[in-house]
């Protein structure tokens, strides 16, 4: 598989899991995706587990670290590549979002900040130093899409348009109204509305999608390992997908894409 050495600004470059039990999370994701891992000592950031594909020395897929506060829920955070972190944070604030973790260097890997949109959905910004982001993407076993569930679609369209320059395009997939965000000619993210039939108080959130070769088999295996499957394997135009929460409660999705109708990823090198 070709390894990624560059991610275009405004695209999802990385995903990080925060878990109450890093060891248990590693075992779950190894069992579901066949990932391996190695430990990365990050000084004040503590030890992180880097999840990899094709062995411990293979390309990076994602990272998992411990929850800073046991009262917080387990979650996946989507990181978006930027080339001017301070300017992007100004754009977040100007558009009505918030900065919950101010810019900080993560050792020599890069500089990050944690933000939330006006509806409260968390996301992170990433300015790389020695870690561009995921070393493999848009391949089996790796992240291939990110998606926002929002309580105010129109305001989210406005916000992310101002922050990242994304253009919203209406689609009809598995939600009555689905937003496909584009950066130039490339689709970079999606959004669906949180509607009345969702669980009461369900919070706005971003989730990553991971490419699998057999959606049904992966969903079954995840359930056997303790996941809760909320959307069973379902056919949509981009492929066959399923949404679940891992045993710690972090939400994610898997998809077997319709490769014939899928364009290449933007500005990956």
BELWOVEN-V9087 format. One record per helix or strand. SS is the DSSP state (H for helix, E for strand). FROM is the first residue (numbers start at 0). TO is the last residue. If there is no record, write none. Layout:
# BELWOVEN-V9087
SS:FROM:TO
SS:FROM:TO
This chain:
# BELWOVEN-V9087
E:11:18
H:21:32
E:35:40
H:42:44
E:46:51
E:59:65
E:74:80
H:84:93
E:97:105
E:109:115
E:121:127
E:142:149
H:152:163
E:166:170
E:177:182
E:185:192
E:204:210
H:214:223
E:227:235
E:238:244
E:250:256
H:258:260
